[in-house]
Amino acid sequence: MESGPAIFAGVVFALFGSGLLVWTAARVRRREPVALGVSPVASATLASIAAVLALTLGAWCFTQV
């Protein structure tokens, strides 16, 4: 019964992290800005760190099942 929220949170974090990572990679590959008004390198780095952090949190949630 208590594993339901952990599975839901893990799926949400995994989907968000993978979506953000794919979107960031697509923007960087096309040489388009990841965030407007920010350094391209800084915004791509920060978005990639956030994506990896979300994927890590998703994996951690799955281990709590």
Distance bins in CASP14 RR format, pairs under 12 A and 6 or more apart:
PFRMAT RR
TARGET T0000
AUTHOR 0000-0000-0000
RMODE 2
METHOD distances of the structure
MODEL  1
1 7 0 0 0 0 0 1 0 0 0 0 0
1 65 0 0 0 0 0 1 0 0 0 0 0
2 8 0 0 0 0 0 1 0 0 0 0 0
2 9 0 0 0 0 0 1 0 0 0 0 0
2 64 0 0 0 0 1 0 0 0 0 0 0
2 65 0 0 0 0 1 0 0 0 0 0 0
3 9 0 0 0 0 0 1 0 0 0 0 0
3 10 0 0 0 0 0 1 0 0 0 0 0
3 61 0 0 0 0 1 0 0 0 0 0 0
3 62 0 0 0 0 1 0 0 0 0 0 0
3 63 0 0 0 0 0 1 0 0 0 0 0
3 64 1 0 0 1 0 0 0 0 0 0 0
3 65 1 0 1 0 0 0 0 0 0 0 0
4 10 0 0 0 0 1 0 0 0 0 0 0
4 11 0 0 0 0 0 1 0 0 0 0 0
4 12 0 0 0 0 0 1 0 0 0 0 0
4 61 0 0 0 0 0 1 0 0 0 0 0
4 62 0 0 0 0 0 1 0 0 0 0 0
4 64 0 0 0 0 0 1 0 0 0 0 0
4 65 1 0 0 1 0 0 0 0 0 0 0
5 11 0 0 0 0 0 1 0 0 0 0 0
5 12 0 0 0 0 0 1 0 0 0 0 0
5 61 0 0 0 0 1 0 0 0 0 0 0
5 64 0 0 0 0 1 0 0 0 0 0 0
5 65 0 0 0 0 1 0 0 0 0 0 0
6 12 0 0 0 0 0 1 0 0 0 0 0
6 13 0 0 0 0 0 1 0 0 0 0 0
6 57 0 0 0 0 0 1 0 0 0 0 0
6 58 0 0 0 0 1 0 0 0 0 0 0
6 59 0 0 0 0 0 1 0 0 0 0 0
6 60 0 0 0 0 1 0 0 0 0 0 0
6 61 1 0 1 0 0 0 0 0 0 0 0
6 62 1 0 0 1 0 0 0 0 0 0 0
6 63 0 0 0 0 1 0 0 0 0 0 0
6 64 1 0 1 0 0 0 0 0 0 0 0
6 65 1 0 1 0 0 0 0 0 0 0 0
7 13 0 0 0 0 0 1 0 0 0 0 0
7 14 0 0 0 0 0 1 0 0 0 0 0
7 58 0 0 0 0 0 1 0 0 0 0 0
7 61 1 0 0 1 0 0 0 0 0 0 0
7 62 1 0 0 1 0 0 0 0 0 0 0
7 63 0 0 0 0 0 1 0 0 0 0 0
7 64 0 0 0 0 1 0 0 0 0 0 0
7 65 1 0 0 1 0 0 0 0 0 0 0
8 14 0 0 0 0 0 1 0 0 0 0 0
8 15 0 0 0 0 0 1 0 0 0 0 0
8 58 0 0 0 0 0 1 0 0 0 0 0
8 61 0 0 0 0 1 0 0 0 0 0 0
8 62 0 0 0 0 0 1 0 0 0 0 0
8 64 0 0 0 0 0 1 0 0 0 0 0
8 65 0 0 0 0 0 1 0 0 0 0 0
9 15 0 0 0 0 0 1 0 0 0 0 0
9 16 0 0 0 0 0 1 0 0 0 0 0
9 54 0 0 0 0 0 1 0 0 0 0 0
9 57 0 0 0 0 1 0 0 0 0 0 0
9 58 1 0 0 1 0 0 0 0 0 0 0
9 59 0 0 0 0 0 1 0 0 0 0 0
9 60 0 0 0 0 1 0 0 0 0 0 0
9 61 1 0 1 0 0 0 0 0 0 0 0
9 62 0 0 0 0 1 0 0 0 0 0 0
9 63 0 0 0 0 0 1 0 0 0 0 0
9 64 0 0 0 0 1 0 0 0 0 0 0
9 65 0 0 0 0 0 1 0 0 0 0 0
10 16 0 0 0 0 1 0 0 0 0 0 0
10 17 0 0 0 0 0 1 0 0 0 0 0
10 18 0 0 0 0 0 1 0 0 0 0 0
10 54 0 0 0 0 1 0 0 0 0 0 0
10 55 0 0 0 0 1 0 0 0 0 0 0
10 56 0 0 0 0 0 1 0 0 0 0 0
10 57 1 0 0 1 0 0 0 0 0 0 0
10 58 1 0 1 0 0 0 0 0 0 0 0
10 59 1 0 0 1 0 0 0 0 0 0 0
10 60 0 0 0 0 1 0 0 0 0 0 0
10 61 1 1 0 0 0 0 0 0 0 0 0
10 62 1 0 1 0 0 0 0 0 0 0 0
10 63 0 0 0 0 1 0 0 0 0 0 0
10 64 0 0 0 0 1 0 0 0 0 0 0
10 65 0 0 0 0 1 0 0 0 0 0 0
11 17 0 0 0 0 0 1 0 0 0 0 0
11 18 0 0 0 0 0 1 0 0 0 0 0
11 54 0 0 0 0 0 1 0 0 0 0 0
11 55 0 0 0 0 0 1 0 0 0 0 0
11 57 0 0 0 0 0 1 0 0 0 0 0
11 58 0 0 0 0 1 0 0 0 0 0 0
11 59 0 0 0 0 0 1 0 0 0 0 0
11 61 0 0 0 0 1 0 0 0 0 0 0
11 62 0 0 0 0 1 0 0 0 0 0 0
11 65 0 0 0 0 0 1 0 0 0 0 0
12 18 0 0 0 0 0 1 0 0 0 0 0
12 19 0 0 0 0 0 1 0 0 0 0 0
12 54 0 0 0 0 1 0 0 0 0 0 0
12 55 0 0 0 0 0 1 0 0 0 0 0
12 57 0 0 0 0 1 0 0 0 0 0 0
12 58 0 0 0 0 1 0 0 0 0 0 0
12 61 0 0 0 0 1 0 0 0 0 0 0
12 62 0 0 0 0 0 1 0 0 0 0 0
13 19 0 0 0 0 0 1 0 0 0 0 0
13 20 0 0 0 0 0 1 0 0 0 0 0
13 50 0 0 0 0 0 1 0 0 0 0 0
13 51 0 0 0 0 0 1 0 0 0 0 0
13 52 0 0 0 0 0 1 0 0 0 0 0
13 53 0 0 0 0 1 0 0 0 0 0 0
13 54 1 0 1 0 0 0 0 0 0 0 0
13 55 1 0 0 1 0 0 0 0 0 0 0
13 56 0 0 0 0 1 0 0 0 0 0 0
13 57 1 0 1 0 0 0 0 0 0 0 0
13 58 1 1 0 0 0 0 0 0 0 0 0
13 59 0 0 0 0 1 0 0 0 0 0 0
13 60 0 0 0 0 1 0 0 0 0 0 0
13 61 1 0 0 1 0 0 0 0 0 0 0
13 62 0 0 0 0 1 0 0 0 0 0 0
13 64 0 0 0 0 0 1 0 0 0 0 0
14 20 0 0 0 0 0 1 0 0 0 0 0
14 21 0 0 0 0 0 1 0 0 0 0 0
14 51 0 0 0 0 0 1 0 0 0 0 0
14 52 0 0 0 0 0 1 0 0 0 0 0
14 53 0 0 0 0 0 1 0 0 0 0 0
14 54 1 0 0 1 0 0 0 0 0 0 0
14 55 1 0 0 1 0 0 0 0 0 0 0
14 56 0 0 0 0 1 0 0 0 0 0 0
14 57 0 0 0 0 1 0 0 0 0 0 0
14 58 1 0 1 0 0 0 0 0 0 0 0
14 59 1 0 0 1 0 0 0 0 0 0 0
14 60 0 0 0 0 0 1 0 0 0 0 0
14 61 0 0 0 0 1 0 0 0 0 0 0
14 62 1 0 0 1 0 0 0 0 0 0 0
15 21 0 0 0 0 0 1 0 0 0 0 0
15 22 0 0 0 0 0 1 0 0 0 0 0
15 51 0 0 0 0 0 1 0 0 0 0 0
15 54 0 0 0 0 1 0 0 0 0 0 0
15 55 0 0 0 0 1 0 0 0 0 0 0
15 57 0 0 0 0 0 1 0 0 0 0 0
15 58 0 0 0 0 1 0 0 0 0 0 0
16 22 0 0 0 0 0 1 0 0 0 0 0
16 23 0 0 0 0 0 1 0 0 0 0 0
16 47 0 0 0 0 0 1 0 0 0 0 0
16 50 0 0 0 0 1 0 0 0 0 0 0
16 51 0 0 0 0 1 0 0 0 0 0 0
16 52 0 0 0 0 0 1 0 0 0 0 0
16 53 0 0 0 0 0 1 0 0 0 0 0
16 54 1 0 1 0 0 0 0 0 0 0 0
16 55 0 0 0 0 1 0 0 0 0 0 0
16 56 0 0 0 0 0 1 0 0 0 0 0
16 57 0 0 0 0 1 0 0 0 0 0 0
16 58 0 0 0 0 1 0 0 0 0 0 0
17 23 0 0 0 0 1 0 0 0 0 0 0
17 24 0 0 0 0 1 0 0 0 0 0 0
17 25 0 0 0 0 0 1 0 0 0 0 0
17 47 0 0 0 0 1 0 0 0 0 0 0
17 48 0 0 0 0 0 1 0 0 0 0 0
17 49 0 0 0 0 0 1 0 0 0 0 0
17 50 1 0 0 1 0 0 0 0 0 0 0
17 51 1 0 1 0 0 0 0 0 0 0 0
17 52 1 0 0 1 0 0 0 0 0 0 0
17 53 0 0 0 0 1 0 0 0 0 0 0
17 54 1 1 0 0 0 0 0 0 0 0 0
17 55 1 0 1 0 0 0 0 0 0 0 0
17 56 0 0 0 0 1 0 0 0 0 0 0
17 57 0 0 0 0 1 0 0 0 0 0 0
17 58 0 0 0 0 1 0 0 0 0 0 0
17 59 0 0 0 0 0 1 0 0 0 0 0
18 24 0 0 0 0 0 1 0 0 0 0 0
18 25 0 0 0 0 0 1 0 0 0 0 0
18 51 1 0 0 1 0 0 0 0 0 0 0
18 52 0 0 0 0 0 1 0 0 0 0 0
18 54 0 0 0 0 1 0 0 0 0 0 0
18 55 1 0 0 1 0 0 0 0 0 0 0
18 58 0 0 0 0 0 1 0 0 0 0 0
18 59 0 0 0 0 0 1 0 0 0 0 0
19 25 0 0 0 0 1 0 0 0 0 0 0
19 26 0 0 0 0 1 0 0 0 0 0 0
19 27 0 0 0 0 0 1 0 0 0 0 0
19 47 0 0 0 0 0 1 0 0 0 0 0
19 48 0 0 0 0 0 1 0 0 0 0 0
19 50 0 0 0 0 0 1 0 0 0 0 0
19 51 1 0 0 1 0 0 0 0 0 0 0
19 52 0 0 0 0 0 1 0 0 0 0 0
19 54 0 0 0 0 1 0 0 0 0 0 0
19 55 0 0 0 0 1 0 0 0 0 0 0
20 26 0 0 0 0 0 1 0 0 0 0 0
20 27 0 0 0 0 0 1 0 0 0 0 0
20 34 0 0 0 0 1 0 0 0 0 0 0
20 44 0 0 0 0 0 1 0 0 0 0 0
20 46 0 0 0 0 0 1 0 0 0 0 0
20 47 1 0 0 1 0 0 0 0 0 0 0
20 48 0 0 0 0 1 0 0 0 0 0 0
20 49 0 0 0 0 0 1 0 0 0 0 0
20 50 1 0 0 1 0 0 0 0 0 0 0
20 51 1 0 1 0 0 0 0 0 0 0 0
20 52 0 0 0 0 1 0 0 0 0 0 0
20 53 0 0 0 0 1 0 0 0 0 0 0
20 54 1 0 0 1 0 0 0 0 0 0 0
20 55 0 0 0 0 1 0 0 0 0 0 0
21 27 0 0 0 0 0 1 0 0 0 0 0
21 28 0 0 0 0 0 1 0 0 0 0 0
21 34 0 0 0 0 0 1 0 0 0 0 0
21 44 0 0 0 0 0 1 0 0 0 0 0
21 47 0 0 0 0 1 0 0 0 0 0 0
21 48 1 0 0 1 0 0 0 0 0 0 0
21 49 0 0 0 0 0 1 0 0 0 0 0
21 50 0 0 0 0 1 0 0 0 0 0 0
21 51 1 1 0 0 0 0 0 0 0 0 0
21 52 1 0 0 1 0 0 0 0 0 0 0
21 53 0 0 0 0 0 1 0 0 0 0 0
21 54 0 0 0 0 1 0 0 0 0 0 0
21 55 1 0 0 1 0 0 0 0 0 0 0
21 56 0 0 0 0 0 1 0 0 0 0 0
22 28 0 0 0 0 0 1 0 0 0 0 0
22 29 0 0 0 0 0 1 0 0 0 0 0
22 47 0 0 0 0 0 1 0 0 0 0 0
22 48 0 0 0 0 0 1 0 0 0 0 0
22 51 0 0 0 0 1 0 0 0 0 0 0
22 55 0 0 0 0 0 1 0 0 0 0 0
23 29 0 0 0 0 0 1 0 0 0 0 0
23 30 0 0 0 0 0 1 0 0 0 0 0
23 32 0 0 0 0 0 1 0 0 0 0 0
23 34 0 0 0 0 1 0 0 0 0 0 0
23 35 0 0 0 0 0 1 0 0 0 0 0
23 43 0 0 0 0 0 1 0 0 0 0 0
23 44 0 0 0 0 0 1 0 0 0 0 0
23 47 0 0 0 0 1 0 0 0 0 0 0
23 48 0 0 0 0 0 1 0 0 0 0 0
23 50 0 0 0 0 0 1 0 0 0 0 0
23 51 0 0 0 0 1 0 0 0 0 0 0
24 30 0 0 0 0 0 1 0 0 0 0 0
24 32 0 0 0 0 0 1 0 0 0 0 0
24 33 0 0 0 0 0 1 0 0 0 0 0
24 34 1 0 1 0 0 0 0 0 0 0 0
24 35 0 0 0 0 1 0 0 0 0 0 0
24 40 0 0 0 0 0 1 0 0 0 0 0
24 43 0 0 0 0 1 0 0 0 0 0 0
24 44 1 0 0 1 0 0 0 0 0 0 0
24 45 0 0 0 0 1 0 0 0 0 0 0
24 46 0 0 0 0 1 0 0 0 0 0 0
24 47 1 0 1 0 0 0 0 0 0 0 0
24 48 1 0 1 0 0 0 0 0 0 0 0
24 49 0 0 0 0 0 1 0 0 0 0 0
24 50 0 0 0 0 1 0 0 0 0 0 0
24 51 1 0 0 1 0 0 0 0 0 0 0
24 52 0 0 0 0 0 1 0 0 0 0 0
24 54 0 0 0 0 0 1 0 0 0 0 0
25 32 0 0 0 0 0 1 0 0 0 0 0
25 34 0 0 0 0 1 0 0 0 0 0 0
25 44 0 0 0 0 1 0 0 0 0 0 0
25 47 0 0 0 0 1 0 0 0 0 0 0
25 48 0 0 0 0 1 0 0 0 0 0 0
25 51 0 0 0 0 1 0 0 0 0 0 0
26 32 0 0 0 0 1 0 0 0 0 0 0
26 34 0 0 0 0 1 0 0 0 0 0 0
26 44 0 0 0 0 0 1 0 0 0 0 0
26 47 0 0 0 0 0 1 0 0 0 0 0
27 33 1 0 0 1 0 0 0 0 0 0 0
27 34 1 0 1 0 0 0 0 0 0 0 0
27 35 0 0 0 0 1 0 0 0 0 0 0
27 36 0 0 0 0 0 1 0 0 0 0 0
27 40 0 0 0 0 1 0 0 0 0 0 0
27 43 0 0 0 0 1 0 0 0 0 0 0
27 44 1 0 0 1 0 0 0 0 0 0 0
27 47 0 0 0 0 1 0 0 0 0 0 0
27 48 0 0 0 0 0 1 0 0 0 0 0
28 34 1 0 0 1 0 0 0 0 0 0 0
28 35 0 0 0 0 0 1 0 0 0 0 0
28 40 1 0 0 1 0 0 0 0 0 0 0
28 41 0 0 0 0 1 0 0 0 0 0 0
28 43 0 0 0 0 1 0 0 0 0 0 0
28 44 1 0 1 0 0 0 0 0 0 0 0
28 45 0 0 0 0 0 1 0 0 0 0 0
28 47 0 0 0 0 1 0 0 0 0 0 0
28 48 0 0 0 0 1 0 0 0 0 0 0
29 44 0 0 0 0 0 1 0 0 0 0 0
30 40 0 0 0 0 0 1 0 0 0 0 0
30 44 0 0 0 0 0 1 0 0 0 0 0
31 40 0 0 0 0 1 0 0 0 0 0 0
31 41 0 0 0 0 0 1 0 0 0 0 0
31 44 0 0 0 0 0 1 0 0 0 0 0
32 40 0 0 0 0 1 0 0 0 0 0 0
32 43 0 0 0 0 0 1 0 0 0 0 0
32 44 0 0 0 0 0 1 0 0 0 0 0
33 39 0 0 0 0 1 0 0 0 0 0 0
33 40 1 0 1 0 0 0 0 0 0 0 0
33 41 0 0 0 0 0 1 0 0 0 0 0
33 42 0 0 0 0 0 1 0 0 0 0 0
33 43 1 0 0 1 0 0 0 0 0 0 0
33 44 0 0 0 0 1 0 0 0 0 0 0
33 47 0 0 0 0 0 1 0 0 0 0 0
34 40 1 0 0 1 0 0 0 0 0 0 0
34 41 0 0 0 0 1 0 0 0 0 0 0
34 42 0 0 0 0 1 0 0 0 0 0 0
34 43 1 0 1 0 0 0 0 0 0 0 0
34 44 1 0 1 0 0 0 0 0 0 0 0
34 45 0 0 0 0 1 0 0 0 0 0 0
34 46 0 0 0 0 1 0 0 0 0 0 0
34 47 1 0 1 0 0 0 0 0 0 0 0
34 48 0 0 0 0 1 0 0 0 0 0 0
34 49 0 0 0 0 0 1 0 0 0 0 0
34 50 0 0 0 0 0 1 0 0 0 0 0
34 51 0 0 0 0 0 1 0 0 0 0 0
35 41 0 0 0 0 0 1 0 0 0 0 0
35 42 0 0 0 0 1 0 0 0 0 0 0
35 43 1 1 0 0 0 0 0 0 0 0 0
35 44 0 0 0 0 1 0 0 0 0 0 0
35 45 0 0 0 0 0 1 0 0 0 0 0
35 46 0 0 0 0 1 0 0 0 0 0 0
35 47 1 0 0 1 0 0 0 0 0 0 0
35 50 0 0 0 0 0 1 0 0 0 0 0
36 43 0 0 0 0 1 0 0 0 0 0 0
37 43 0 0 0 0 1 0 0 0 0 0 0
38 44 0 0 0 0 1 0 0 0 0 0 0
38 45 0 0 0 0 0 1 0 0 0 0 0
38 46 0 0 0 0 1 0 0 0 0 0 0
38 47 0 0 0 0 0 1 0 0 0 0 0
39 45 0 0 0 0 1 0 0 0 0 0 0
39 46 0 0 0 0 1 0 0 0 0 0 0
40 46 0 0 0 0 0 1 0 0 0 0 0
40 47 0 0 0 0 0 1 0 0 0 0 0
41 47 0 0 0 0 0 1 0 0 0 0 0
41 48 0 0 0 0 0 1 0 0 0 0 0
42 48 0 0 0 0 0 1 0 0 0 0 0
42 49 0 0 0 0 0 1 0 0 0 0 0
43 49 0 0 0 0 0 1 0 0 0 0 0
43 50 0 0 0 0 0 1 0 0 0 0 0
44 50 0 0 0 0 0 1 0 0 0 0 0
44 51 0 0 0 0 0 1 0 0 0 0 0
45 51 0 0 0 0 0 1 0 0 0 0 0
45 52 0 0 0 0 0 1 0 0 0 0 0
46 52 0 0 0 0 0 1 0 0 0 0 0
46 53 0 0 0 0 0 1 0 0 0 0 0
47 53 0 0 0 0 0 1 0 0 0 0 0
47 54 0 0 0 0 0 1 0 0 0 0 0
48 54 0 0 0 0 0 1 0 0 0 0 0
48 55 0 0 0 0 0 1 0 0 0 0 0
49 55 0 0 0 0 0 1 0 0 0 0 0
49 56 0 0 0 0 0 1 0 0 0 0 0
50 56 0 0 0 0 0 1 0 0 0 0 0
50 57 0 0 0 0 0 1 0 0 0 0 0
51 57 0 0 0 0 0 1 0 0 0 0 0
51 58 0 0 0 0 0 1 0 0 0 0 0
52 58 0 0 0 0 0 1 0 0 0 0 0
52 59 0 0 0 0 0 1 0 0 0 0 0
53 59 0 0 0 0 0 1 0 0 0 0 0
53 60 0 0 0 0 0 1 0 0 0 0 0
54 60 0 0 0 0 0 1 0 0 0 0 0
54 61 0 0 0 0 0 1 0 0 0 0 0
55 61 0 0 0 0 0 1 0 0 0 0 0
55 62 0 0 0 0 0 1 0 0 0 0 0
56 62 0 0 0 0 0 1 0 0 0 0 0
56 63 0 0 0 0 0 1 0 0 0 0 0
57 63 0 0 0 0 0 1 0 0 0 0 0
57 64 0 0 0 0 0 1 0 0 0 0 0
58 64 0 0 0 0 1 0 0 0 0 0 0
58 65 0 0 0 0 0 1 0 0 0 0 0
59 65 0 0 0 0 0 1 0 0 0 0 0
END
